[in-house]
Amino acid sequence: IGRRSRKPWRYVMAQRKNRIVIPCRFAYFNCWRPSSIYGNDKYSMSAIISKDDRKTLELIYDAIDYVKEKSSGKWGGRILTNLKLPLHDGDEEKPGNVNYRNCFYLNAKCNEPPQIVDKSVKPITDPTEVYSGCYGKVSLIFYGYNCSGNKGIGVWLGNIQKLRDGSPIGGKISASDEFVAVSDDE
């Protein structure tokens, strides 16, 4: 039996045009415990990408175009003009939310818990360390679907790397910011 050549991970990733790694800001971060989406428990998050990040947006557009070509068989052998696409314009779809201003976003989900690591690729196990508002990288797998009359491109969530903290996204305020200490006389 001859030796099998083992290609480096980077080479394998380059060959899979529907799997990409992008920098983003995390939102709607449900990766510690699954939440119910359409009756199924899924891990999920939203990846916010600045409209100025042309390199990342090009990666996303390339992955979408690749999946359109590869999935045309699911859509009757042609690429439909009315496909549901995963990349959304934050200015149009979330105009009142400052976190999405001048940004695009996409939602990703998975069935199994994603691996969550730090800058040194060491596992993070404390749920308070990674939250909506952090910045990092995510691996995403784009796929075509045709389900119950809906046709489009979805995104599976791969792994997550936290790079730095950010202002938390959401309505949660610490108790010390809302209340002041009171004496027993009050």
Secondary structure, 3 states (H helix, E strand, C coil): CCCCCCCCHHHHHHHCCCEEEEEEEEEEEEEEEEEEECCEEEEEEEEEEECCCHHHHHHHHHHHHHHHHHCHHHHCCCCCCCCECCCEEHHHHCCCCHHHCCEEEEEEEECCCCCEECCCCCECCCCCCCCCCCEEEEEEEEEEEEECCEEEEEEEEEEEEEEECCCCCCCCCCHHHHCCCCCCCC
